[in-house]
Amino acid sequence: MRRAPPFVRAGPGAADAGARARLKLLTSDSNPLFRRWLRLASSPRAVRELGQTLAEGLHLAQAIAQSQWPVIAALVRRGAREETIDSALAQLPAQTACFQLPALLYDRISPVERGIGLTLLIPAAAATPPTASREDLIYLDAIQDPVNVGAVLRTAAAAGIAHALCGPATAAAWSPRALRAAMGAHFRLRISEGVSSDSLGAVLAGTWIGAVAHDAPSLWDCEIPRQAVGWAFGSEGGGLSTAVLAQCALRVRIPIKGEIESLNVAAAAAVCLFERNRRAGRS
């Protein structure tokens, strides 16, 4: 990723009662700033190239403030509820650039159809993959739906995972859709993207476990190593690639009743990660 432009840090101690007065009106869709935001909203490749992303909604704004994540700019939809917006803007440092956009422009960059009318422009952090980690990891292999990527990241953070690895064919973890689906998990995780399968042996001082749909022991009956493990999850259609399976010393499946072919990948991740915690006596 390219280095993000200068930014300031958000924090609860930087309240600014005159935040709305700082709003700059932007009305042209040919404005270079708007064109940049539109690229981020519509192209995951732009997120990776520019090292920035768009975080929409009050929940994400609160998570950003609580984690003191950097904020580059605030984008506000004209006509949004003033009290809600003012409260969120007051959490931003006085130096934060704030822009108000007509509804027609704002809606073109918003990842949701009926949001509150607040989007924050933030840097997307690219974490370096670990070396011989002694903590549990997850690896996302060719999961192409950004909503599923975000949901798995949310599950991982809730289960206490600190570092998530994404393969080259996995959807951009910092895309606006993935960011919204993760509901703040990005600010509790280290996320490494573009991690190839042949590097998995070096990043973990432990055992990789592949979650598969068929031809593997039941998770309930399989012994999970006590030392650090890495969980590899693949797409619902293709599953784990041959290259990733080659890195997995163990394979497990989640027993499913009836004629359902498989679980959603985020649901499967939740079952595996929390079963791991249950056996390890983690609360």
Buried (B, 14 or more C-beta within 10 A) or exposed (E): BEEBEEBBBBBEEBBBEEBBEBBEEBEEEEBEBBEBBBBBBBBBEBBBEBBBBBBBBBEBBBBBBBBBBBBBBBBBBBEBEEEBBBBBBBBBBEEBBBBBBBEEBBBBBBBEEEBBBBBBBBBBBBEEBBEEBEBBBBBBBBBEBBBBBBBBBBBBBBBBBBBBBBBEBBBBBBBBBBBBBBBBBBBBBBBBBBBEBEBBEEBBBBBBBBBBBEEBEEBEEBEBEEEBBBBBBBBBEEBBBEEBBBBBEBBBBBEEEEEEEBBEBBBBBBBBBBBBBEEEEEE
